[in-house]
Amino acid sequence: MSDMAPGHDSEHIIRVRGVRNAFGEQVVHDGLDLDVRRGEILGVVGGSGTGKSVLMRSIIGLQTPTDGDIQVFGEPTIGREETEAVEVRKRWGVLFQGGALFSTLTVAENVQVPLREFYPGLSQSLLAEIANYKVVMTGLPAEAGPKYPSELSGGMKKRAGLARALALDPELLFLDEPTAGLDPIGAAAFDELTKSLQHSLGLTVFLITHDLDTLHAICDRVAVLADKKVIAVGTIPELLALDHPWIQEYFNGPRGRAAVDSAERAAAGATPHPSPAPAPARPDMR
């Protein structure tokens, strides 16, 4: 009997077994397995071409593997009819690389896109109220709502994309390189925002990143992609105990050591952060 039966394991929100992804003769994944635990921030790392984004796209249904099984919330995601997958897709949000905002829509209109798709009966006033709530929740000023993506900085675009990813009050959040292109201060602020939202909203976060500071600052565990599969999953100290050459080079190289030093300094000098300003009262979508 397969251990991938629906509802088998409530501890794991995502279960991937034996996934194979190939594009013509190029095999990206072969026999890839991965579990993502409920409530954790899982960092996903790997060298260029290891298929980190392909794995995420496979999980959310944008890429169909040539073999294997994937379950999210105990439900299979491969081979399902579109109507069957809708209820599961409502339960996750996705921040793609660069924010992936619609350039002809304002920030508020971008946030409203998933609401209009899944709840077409919502009034315009309620859509506007929810969008404003999500914009403020991600640390943007309310005045950002009427702006177009071209009027935003890189960091603001990421936050606007995050606001859209949170539009449906998801339980699971996918983040693809959320701090790429940000300066160190902006990246650290986004990390802090991610951790704060994960804690306050009870999110599970699947986080693709190259940022070693992010891995040390907010990730509970890290999954390493190499050799066409996930070769290891664990805390950073657990990964450092392994002798795989890519893991050692990645975490013990100059940037890895600098990230460790930075994390240790932050831990030694940590002071309580002031509580963030309260968000406006949450709209009711019922």
Buried (B, 14 or more C-beta within 10 A) or exposed (E): EEEBEEEBBEEBBBBBBBBBBBEEEEEBBBBBBBBBBBBBBBBBBBEEEBBBBBBBBBBBBEBEBEEBBBBBBBBBBBEEEEEEBEEBBBBBBBBBBBBBBEEEBBBBBBBBBBBEEBBEEBEEEBBBBBBBBBBBBBBBEEEBBEBBBEEBEEBBBBBBBBBBBBBBBBBBBBBBBBBBBBEEEBBBBBBBBBBBBBEEEEBBBBBBBBBBBBBBBBBEBBBBBBEBBBBBBBEBEEBBEBEBEBBBEBBEEEBBEEBBEBBEEEEEEEEEEEEEEEBEEEBEBE
